[in-house]
Amino acid sequence: MIAEGSVLDTVLHVLSAIMLLAGSFLAMVAGIGIARFPDLLSRMHAATKPQVLGLAMLMTGLALEIRTGAVIWTLVLVVVFQLITAPVSAHMVGRAGYRTSQVQRDSLVVDELTDDLALLERLAAEHGKPAAATAPEATEHLEAEADSAAEEAGPAAVEAHRDEASATGASFEGEILRTRSTDDHEESPDEAASHKD
């Protein structure tokens, strides 16, 4: 007769092997995607989505195999930090690639960033501020102006200028959000019916 504990151990070993194989397969798929996909955004997806899931499956397989409290908590921390850092790094790589023209824009279905940058430049021109690529860059430019003005006007003027810079950056971001929400406004059923008539 087979002991109950040995059946559970066998099941856990099988599950561990399945998780390790599946995680290894996903990591391999991520590597192939990075090498074979045609553009930056496709490669970015390959570097984050299957890789993160593959790592999580590998860590789960290790946890099922080792089954020690300290090791399990370490493996959980590895997965948590990967889940925190992978989206941020993918976002930064995507933005950097977009700004350096490494993205095939004709393959994009939706391109909100180009619209936002054009709107930001228009708003900067209306406010008489520098046409920077983003509101934080406009804020940084104004803060640099404030630092150079520090030698002439003193600390109180510098703080006032910095407050203006922060408010300008926030107003640009708010204007972009308002414009986007206005553009995305869907027609009510009554409006759609009046257009059909």
N, C-alpha and C positions, 0 to 999 in steps of 0.2 A: 504494500500500500504506500502511495506517495504522500509525504507529509505536506500539510497545508502551507507551511512556510516556504518550502522549495517550489511549489507551484507559483506562489506570488513572486518569488525571486526570478523564476523563469519568465514570467509575464513581464516583469520590469526590465529584464535583460533584453527581451525581444523588442519592447517599446523603445528602450534606449538605442538599440541598433537601428531601428526604423528612423528615429529622430536624427541620429548621427548621419545616416545615409542621405536622408532628405535634406538636411542642412548643408551637407557637403555638395549635393547636387545643385542646390540653389546658389551656393557660393560660386560653383563652377559656371553656372548660367550667367551670373553677374559678371564674372571675368570675361566670358565670351562676348557678352553684350558690350562691355567697355571696349573690347578690341575690334568688334565688327560693326557696331552701329554707326550710321553715317554722320551724325551731327552731335553737337555738344549736349543739347537737351535730351536726346535719346540716351546718350551715354550716361548723363546724370541720373536718369531714372534707373538704368542698369546698375549704377554704383550705389544706389540707396535702397530701392525697394526689395529686390530679391536678396541682396546682401544682408540687410537688416533682419529679414525674416529667416534667412539661412543661419545667421549667427544666433538668433533666438532659439531656433530648433537645435542647433549644436549644444548650446548651453543647457537646454532642457534635457537632451540626451545625456550629457555629462552629469547633471543633477540626479537623474534616474539611476545612473550607473554607480555613482559614488555614495550618494545618500548620507552626507555628513553636513551637519548644520552650518558650520563655518564656511564650507565650500559652497553650499547652496546660496548663502547670502552674498558671497563674492560673485557668483555667477549671475545672480539677480542684479547686482550693481553693474556688472558689465553690460547686461542687456539694457538697463535703464539709461546708462550714460550713452549707449549707442543710439537709443531712441531719441534722446535729447539732442545729440550733436549732429546726427545724420541729416535731419530736415534743415537745420540752420546752415550747415556747410553746403548742402545742395542749393539752398536759396542764394547764398553768397556766390557760389560758382555760376549759377544761372544769371544773376545780375551782372557779374563781371564779364561773362561771355557775351551778354546782350550789349553792354557798353563798348566792348572791343570788337563788335561785329563778327563774332564767332557763331552766331545763331542764324540759321537759314530762315529768314523772316517770311519767305513765300510759303513755307510749310506750316506756319502757325495758323490755327483755326481762329483763335482769339488773341488779340495783341493789345491788352489794356495799357501796358507800360508806355508804348509809343504815344498813345492818346494822352496819358497822364503827363508825360514829359513835355508834349506840345502845349498842353494847358498850363503847366507850370511856367513855361517860358513866356506865354501870353500874360499870365498874372504878374510875373516879375516885371515885364515891360510896363504894365498898367501901374504898378506900384513904384516904378522908378528904381527897382532894385536890380542887382546883377542877375542875368539869366543863367542860373546854375542848373545842373542836370536834375537835382533833387532839392526838396525843401531843406533837408539837413545840410546840404552843401551851401545853400544860400545862407543858412544860419551861421555856418562856419565862416563864410566870407565876411559876413557882418561882424562876427566876433573878432576876426583878425583886424578889421578896421577899428574896432573898439580898442584893441590892444595897442595899435599904433597911435590912437588918440590919447592914450593914457599919459604919455609924456607931456602933452600939451594941456589937457583939461583937468587931470586929477582923477582920483578913484570914483567920485560920485558920478561924473559924466560917463565913465567906463561902465558902471553898473546900469545906468539908464540906457546906454547904447546896447548892452547885452540883453536887457529886458526887451527892447524893441526888436532885436534880432530873433529872440525866441518867439515873440508874438508873431512876427512876420512868417517864420517857418510854420508855426501852428495854423495861421490863417491860410497859408497856401495849401496845407494838407486838408484843412476843413473845406476850402473851396473846391478842391479836387473831389472830395467825397460827395459834396452837394451836387456838383455837376454830373458825376457818375450816377448818383441816385436819380437825378432828373432824367438822364438819358435812358436809364434802365426801367423807367416807369412804364408799367404795362397798362394797356387800355382797359377800362371797365367794360362789362358786357354792353352797357348802353352806348358807350363811345364806339365800340366795334360795330354795333348794329347801325349807328348813324353813318359810319363810313361805308357800310355795305349798300345803304340806300343811295 
